């Protein structure tokens, strides 16, 4: 039996989250600290304190860390509400990359690493990064990892170049992916390391200019030069980085979808109000079929995306890995929400490409969403590969 009812307690919390974002966070969307590179660390800290006062901080954390430990389906309801403003997840400490990093660290970090690197992130006192992507190297295909780690029996020496490292500037908890080279002291292969952001040898060269501006401190270009880390910096086991990355990515793809669904809803609400009040050719433009059909298409797409997210979340809640399902959801939702936002821009006309409303910002961010955690084409490739595998392989 399929039941789409949202329990009363969860619905009440969802409404409280939405009210918090609307009343306390939306006014910050015109704050000068929301820069071309995203919100500054100073703005983030102020927003986090607002959420802390309202008991809205890091709701997704395990109960042992003071969170609600919601299911994936419950997260979908709450994150959609938080996503009404792109600053909502930042304030509530459920934005990328921290949200995905917290999920991963909770799964594989040891107790010492939890105390030093995870708890401060959960508590909103510091940020984290996942340093995998490389220029001409690891990205959608992490097997092209060029960053190396040489083990001498005591320390690992890491060298490499990274870019598009979200939130690198000012982040204190760093997860670095590097290829441990063959050595006589132990295993080798792609490995995750956990360290402090001020570790000698980590250089943030610059912040890239990108069209999106929803992530704290933007996306950094990073050089790793002779970064020396002890064996205690290993996150999990040597050689298992790709498996750990997949453990992180399946739910992270869905939380992206949840948050951006909320932003698309916001864009639709603005477009509806504009169509209701703006007149052209003697009547409100919402009475013109060309406009009304766009808004109807949006309503259909928003509900389709919501149900797709819930289905994939339900799969994870049943204990499945959800790689196939999360790829389907990410591919479909990112494309459809981009179309929704594009139609909202069209409904608003010239205002839609200005800063008079947040729709222009949402549109730019939504375009980038089609690339976050794997572009649509990579997900379709993975989906097709699974299709043929189930069919017995290609002839």
N, C-alpha and C positions, 0 to 999 in steps of 0.2 A: 504494500500500500504506500502511495506517495502522499506526503502531507507537507504543504508549503506554509503551514501556520507558524508564525513567529511567536514563541512563548511570551506571555505578558511581561515577565520580568526583563527579558531581553529587549522587548519592544520599548519598555520604559527607559532602559539604559541607552538604547539607540537614540531616543528622543532627547535625552539629556545631553548626549554627545553632540548631536546636531545643534541644540540650543547653545551649548558652550561655544562651539565653533562660530556660529552666526553672531552671537552677542559679544564674545570676547576676542576672537581671533580674526575675523573678517576685517575689523577696523585697522589691523596692522598691514593689510595688503597695500596700503599707500605709504608705509613707513620707508624712509630713504635707505634703511638698512636692508631692504629687499632689493638687492643690486642685480646687475646683469649676470653675475655669477651665482645668484641665489641668495638666500638669507645669510647674513653674517653670523658668526658664532655668538656675538653679543645679542642679536635679535633672538636667536634660538634659545639662549639661556633665559631671556625674559619670558618667552612663550612657555617654556618648560615650567617655570615657576607658577604661571597661571594655571597650567594643567595640574600641577602638584597640589595647589590649594583647593582645587575642585575634585580631587581624588580621581583624575582622569589620566594619570601618567602611567605609561607602560602597562596598560590593562591586559596585554597579551602574555605577560610573564607568568611563569609557574607560580602556584600559590606559595611555595616555599620562599619565593623572592618578593612576595607581596602583591602579585598579580591575580587575575581572575582565572587564568589557565583556560581560556575559552577553546572550544572545538574550532576546527577550520570553518565550519558553517556559521558559528557564532561570530567568528572574526569577520566573516564576509559582511554581516549585518552592521557591525560596529565600524569597520573601516570605511564602508560606503558612507556612513554618516560623517566620519571624520574628514573624508575627502572633499566635502563641500567647498572647503578652501584648501589650496595646495599647502598652506601653512598649518592646517589642522593636524595632519600626521606628524609634522615637525614638532608641534607643541606637545602632542600626546606620546611622542617617542615611539611611533610606529611607522616611521618613514624609512625608505631605503637610504643607505645600505645597512643602517643599524638594526632594523627589524630582522633582516635575513641573517646578519652576523650573530645577533643574540640567539636566534633559533639554532644556528650551527654550533655555537659555543656551548649552549645548553646540552647539546647532544654528545659532544666529544671532548670537551675540555675537562682536565682533571681538577681536583679541588683547589689546588694552589692557583691554577689559571683562572678558575671561576672567581676567586677572591680578588685577584689582582686586575683581571681584564674584563670579566663579564659583569660583575655586580655594579661597578661604577657606571657602566653603560646603561644597565637596567634602571639604575637610580637617576639617570639623566645628568650625571655629573661630567661625563665625557663621551666623546663620539668614537666611532670605529670605522675602519676601511677594510675592503677586501681587494688586495692588490694582486690581480691576476692579469688583466688585459695589457697587451704590449703592442708597440708599433711594429708592424710587419711580423707579428708573432701571435701569441695566444689571444683569443677573443672568442668568437663564436665557436672556434675549434681550439679548445684549450690544449690539445695534444701538440700544438705548435709552440709549446713553451720554450723560450730561449733563455730565461733567467736561470742561472745555475747556482748550485750550492755544493761546495767542496768540503768533505768531512775529513778531518785529520785525526779522528779518534777522540777528540775532546770538543772541538768547536766546528760549527758550519760557517763557511765564508761565502756570502751571497753576493752575486754580481748580476746586474741586468738593468733593463730600462722598462718602465711601465708608463702607461698613459690612460686617460679617461678613468682615473682613480677618483671616484666620487668622494668628496669631503676630505681629501687628503690634508689640506691646510688646517692645522690645529687639532687633528684627530690624535688621540693618545693610545688607542688600542688598534694594533695593526695585525692583520692576517695577510701573510705574504705567501704566494705560491711560487715555488722554485723547483727545478729538476736536480735532485741529488745525483751527482755523477757516480759512476762505478767506483767503488773503493774497497779496500781490504778490511774495513772495520765493521761493515754491516750492509744492509740492503740499500737499494738506490731507487730512483724514479721520482715522478712528480709528488711533491710533499708540501704540506702547509706548515708555516711557522707563525708563532704568536710572539709579538714583542711590543715594546713601547715606541711611540712615534718619534721620540727624541733619541732613539738609538743611533750612535755614531755611524755614519755612512748612508743614512737615508736623507736624500736631498730632494726637496720640492722645487723644481726648476721654475714652474709657472702654472697659472691657472688658465685652462683653455677657454677660448671664446666660443660658446655653443648657444644654440637657439633656445634651449630650455633654461629655466632659472628657478627650479623648485627644490633643488638639493642644497643643503648647507655648504657654503664655500665652493660650490661648483665642482669641476672635474680637473684634477691635477695631472701634470706631467712629472714623473718621479724618476730619479736616478738612484740606483742601489750600487754603492761602490765599497767593496770589502766590508760588508756588514757582517760582523762576527756575532754569532748566536750560539749559546750552549745547547747541549742536547735537551735540556729542560724546556727549551723554546719550541720543541716539536709539538704540533697540534695533531693529536692522533698518531698514526703510524706512518713511517716512511713509505713512500710509494703509493699511498692511498688518496692523494689529493683530488683526483678526478672523481672518485667515488664520493668523497665528502662534498665536492662541489655540486654534484647532482642531488645529494641529500638536501643541500641548501636551496638549490634552484627550483625544485618542483613546487614547494609552497611559496617561495618568493615570487614566482611568476604570477601566482594567484593573488597574492597581496597587492601586487602592482595593479592587477585588474580591479580589485575591490576599491582601492583608493581612487583610481581614475574614473570608475563608474560614478562615484560621488561628484567628481569635478564635472563630468558630462551632464549630470542632472542639474548642476548649478547653471551651466551654459544654457540648457534647455529652458530653465525657469526664466532666465533673463530674456531669451528669445520670445518666449510666450508672452511675457509682459510687454515687450516691444511691439509684437504683432497685435496685441489687444488695444494698444493706445496710439500707435503711429498710424497716421492716415495717408492715403494716396488714392487719387482718382475717386474722391468722394466718399470713401469709407475706410474703416480700419483695415490695414493690410492683411490681418488674419482672415478677412472675409474673401480675399483673393485665393483662388484654388492653388496657385503656384506656391504661396506661402503656407497655407494650411496643410497641404500635402507633405511639405518638408517637415513640419512639426509632427504630423502623424507618423511619418517614417521614423522620426527620432523616438517617439514613444514606443513604437514596435521594437526598435533596435535596443533601447535601454532595457526593456523587459527580457528580450532574448539574451542579452549579455548577463543580466542578473541570474537568470535560470542556468545559463552555462556555467557561471562561477559557482553557484550552489551545487550543481551536479558534480563538478570536479572536486569541490571541497568535501562533499559527501563521500566521494571515493576515497579521499585521504583519511577521512574519519573512520572508514571501515578497516583501515590498516593497510591499504594498498600503497604502493610506492607512488602511483599517480603520475608517472612521467608522461605517458601517452595522453592521459586526460588533461594534464596541465598544459601540454603543448597545444592540444586542440583549443582549450580555453584561451590561452595567450594569443594564439594566431587569430582567432575569431574576434575576441573582445577588443584587442588593440586596433584592428582594422575598422570594426563597426563604430567604436567610440570616436575614432578620428573622423569618420563620415558624419557622425552626429554633430561634432563640434564644427566641422566645415559647414554644414547646413545652418548652424546657428550664426556663424559669421555672415553667411549669405542673407539670412533673414534680417540681420541688423544693418546690412549695407555698409556704408562708409564708417559708421560707428564701430562696426565689428572688427575693423583692422586698426582701430585706434586704442588708446589706453583709457578711453572713457568708461569702459567696462572691463571686467576681467576676462572676457571671452577671448580677446587676442592673446593674452598670456596662456590661457588654457589650450588654445589651438596650437601654439608653438610647443608647449610641453607635450601635448597629445601626439604631435608628430614624432617627437623623440621616443615616446612610449612604444611606438612600433619597432623600436630597436632595443629597448631595455631588455635585459635577460634573454637575449636572442632575437634577431630579426624574424619577421614572419616567415621568410623563405626557408630559414634554417629549421624552424618548427615544422613546416610543411614537409621538408625533406625527412625529418625524423618520423613524422606521421606516416608518410608513404613507405618508409623502410619497415615500419611495424605492420602496415597493411600486407606487404609482400611476405613478411616473415610468417604471419598467420596463414597466408595462402599457400605456404610451402616453398617460398622462394621464387626468384625469377627464373624463367625457363632458359 
